[in-house]
Amino acid sequence: MSIHKVKFCEGVPHRPAVEIPAYCRPEAAAAARRYHQDLPGYEPTPLHCLPGLAQVAKVGRVVVKDEALRFNLNAFKVLGASYAIARLLAQQLQLDGDQLNWEQLASLTKERLGQITLVTATDGNHGRAVAWAAEQLGQRAVVYLPQGAAPSRIEAIAGHGAEVIVTDSNYDDAVRLAAAQAAANGWFLVQDTAVPGYEDIPAWIMQGYTTIAAESWEQMQVLGLRPTHIFLQAGVGSLAASQVGYWQGQLAEHPPKFVVMEPEQAACFYLSAKQKDGQPHAVGGNLETIMAGLSCGEPNPLAWPLLRDYTTAFASCPDYVAAYGMRIFGNPWAGGERITAGESGAVGAGLLALLAQPTYQAWRQRLGLTQDSVVLLINSEGATDPVNYQAIVWDGKYPLTE
Ligand SMILES: Cc1ncc(COP(=O)(O)O)c(C=O)c1O
């Protein structure tokens, strides 16, 4: 049996590094958070300590921001979608986006714009978030999914009243289809990746994600901790870049080291770093991986410069790394909290544990991981595909092969 290992590539930053854009700086995070606090059911998600994983990984502390609990939606994505939709509607209504709350927007939208349609393409979680936001606003959503989407993810979106269309293409082609449908029908496209001329909404989505970092920082300060390393999973890279932007702004004097993780079949940031030409590069094909949320072959052009200039290492991860992480999160010891993590949420736990193994000693050293390190992970989703969750966590599917 051929054994794929995790492949790493060192960051190749441009100097001077790109400036942190205004929309993911701590001041912008405060504005986004005000919106989120107005949403029905807002609560900060918990930050858990995992002493057992810290021991195995030979680091000082491991803390995990558990986004599976965000608004009971099983993923972090609503932070971006809800904020971007609010800003979009405020713009349409020619109102000051920062002064409005969600309820006012819902009623003013109905009153002045009538029935609108929000459209997006998604691997699952972003589509559910757009569908949820449309439901809260009393508006319509149309959501395109790539081929092979898990039935549970389709049902979760349809459960919020959205029209769901499963395409016969990969994620990146579904994104193009959604954009074409928006243009043809006069719908509002709410997409989390930019193309030239379509940058406001992806930037607002990234701004919305900064709430994760802002809450984490508050929670870590209460524990007397400062992150030395942050492991970030990437699909189009909006989540990872938003966190990099926030933390670089917040801890400018002593920024943490960032590790960006992708599935090996969709490792476009890893590939872009490897090319060493400073440009983003795409990966094609069917992008097959159990990490459905990370199954994106084209980097968000807004995310790339930030990840290029501030990432210490890019990791291309076989599926068993995510499966390993799901079992680690689901079975803590030494007093750690049990975390239900889906495939895209768990890859950081798997990678951190693997980095303690002899094979990866050189990379452990390059990353500066020691007994004093404080590692922040984000569990970005719960068990969004319960059938696969059970197959992995109970039946041992995708075993560790190294
Ligand atoms: C659970 C989960 N984690 C991480 C990501 C990655 O986010 P991004 O596409 O912004 O890189 C996604 C994206 O869909 C996701 O669903």
The ligand as a Gaussian input file, in Angstrom:
#p B3LYP/6-31G(d) Opt

LIG

0 1
 C      -16.505000      23.397000       7.917000
 C      -15.683000      24.284000       7.094000
 N      -14.450000      24.584000       7.501000
 C      -13.648000      25.392000       6.786000
 C      -14.075000      25.920000       5.592000
 C      -13.119000      26.750000       4.793000
 O      -13.505000      28.054000       4.627000
 P      -13.001000      28.870000       3.352000
 O      -13.669000      28.300000       2.159000
 O      -13.342000      30.251000       3.657000
 O      -11.518000      28.638000       3.283000
 C      -15.366000      25.639000       5.126000
 C      -15.871000      26.193000       3.862000
 O      -16.906000      25.836000       3.368000
 C      -16.192000      24.806000       5.896000
 O      -17.439000      24.491000       5.503000

